[in-house]
Amino acid sequence: MASGYRSRSRSKLIGSLSLYVAVEQFSDLKCLISNERRKTTWTRVAPCCGADAPPPPGFSRLVKSAQHSMIKSIDYNVAIASNQTLVHGFVQEPNGRGTLSILLSCLAVLLLNTWTVLHLNIPPHSSTWRNYLHKVKWWIIALICPDGLAVSSCEQWRNARRSVKALKKTYPWWTITHGFYAEMGGYRIVSADGQRQMYIFRVKELIWLTEHGVLVIPEITLEELHDKSNADWLVKGIALAQSTWFMLQICARVNQHLTIATLELATVAFIGCTGLMYFFWWHKPMDLETFTPILDPGLTSAQLCELARGICLLHEVSEWYRPPPKEAHDHGWDWFWFEKPMNIMHLEVISRGNQVPADLRAIVKDNFTAHARVTSWFMPAVNESHSSEWGPWDHLCVFSIGTMFNGIHCAAWKFTFASRTESVLWKTSVCIMLAVIYLWVPISAMTWWLPNRSRLKSLPYWFATFCYFLARIYLLFEVFFGMRALEPTIFLSVNWSQYIPHAQ
């Protein structure tokens, strides 16, 4: 009986302590378990337990147990007045910044910016919901690897500008928007009856075919392209204004020596990449679902071979490994979710046979980059991550954008993390990502002489990509997981009044 009574009293005591700790808002654990506070706590709790005895020896331990049995909700004033290195718990925000406001402001910038910045190529589907899934997939990719998408946008911008220089004399109506339209698969060769798509030609192919008088590009006015584009300038304006306001707050916090969270730092890096994508894709049409057909001028296999010789670097060894898509070639491989017919059990694209003519395949078989580009002519749409002939400009883009994006994360080098392990993992991940960026070009230089079909040539790239992906995933996890323990000064708001001149 006595044992049962003590057990019930203990349960009642813990419940009373939980209520008391909630009311007290978990002000300070050290103060809570001190002798004086322990007696005060017992004085308030004892009547609820029906006990008049002094506090039992294990009372402090019960206080700790009650405290850890609940979700910590910390008052804002208590948080900023805390003398602890980190404030563990969810900080309320009646008078300033709280945990929720930091989360919502960063998520709003991340999600809205990455969604509105996407100017994808014409999708391969006619189904609206599959096109939507196609965009959702690339939205997720943009959240994981915004620097990669920024590099792709830079490459497309360069090709669009190249088309203006090459085609402006022949087609006075040609603009950089038309160059983007061509690069995203806007001009396609169809059969004479217009019922079957035959080839997709991008900028380099259209320039060569025009210069050699093989075909004439039909005129489409800039107004028609704008009508086709589904860009929502109101949403884009909101996203840009939101990003600008966020950056102003971060600059003000740095100026006033107020700490920022790692999530906010990561958001700054995202804004840097999305800002570049906005710049490079500003003239690119958005969310197009139709293309301009060009009737087949009677292209022969011999003309296709001449086209391949004219635009591809056939006599140079590929700097890096890029196999042709399996969808159009039995001996290649490639898979992208929601885009192509797949065998889900084996995670591979269902090959529709060898669509590349044998004589054309024989010309490009020794160069993977050329092979991938020629194979793309026979694809249903232009892949977002289509290959290019890598040169100094491409290496400069990878180096510059990668340094900017990953270098911003280095600003958290001396931040206070919830644990030493998290601090070490953050620094290690940032170093890995920067190492991959800096070593990519040297790896290309050291492996260019290896045969294209050699596994030894592809191994360094896949290993580097795998390490980069793991490091990136950890940083994404840590910026949210680290919100459980933040420095008190993070919750202080910016004093904007000091930037407003006052009349004397």
HUQUI-V175655 format. One record per helix or strand of 2 or more residues. SS is the DSSP state (H for helix, E for strand). FROM is the first residue (numbers start at 1). TO is the last residue. If there is no record, write none. Layout:
SS_FROM_TO / SS_FROM_TO
This chain:
H_2_24 / H_29_32 / H_35_49 / H_59_68 / E_73_74 / H_76_80 / E_87_88 / E_90_91 / H_99_116 / H_128_144 / H_146_167 / H_176_183 / E_187_190 / E_197_200 / H_203_211 / H_222_228 / H_233_255 / H_262_280 / E_292_295 / H_301_311 / E_342_343 / E_348_349 / H_358_364 / H_368_376 / H_392_412 / H_420_447 / H_455_484 / E_485_486 / H_488_491 / H_496_499
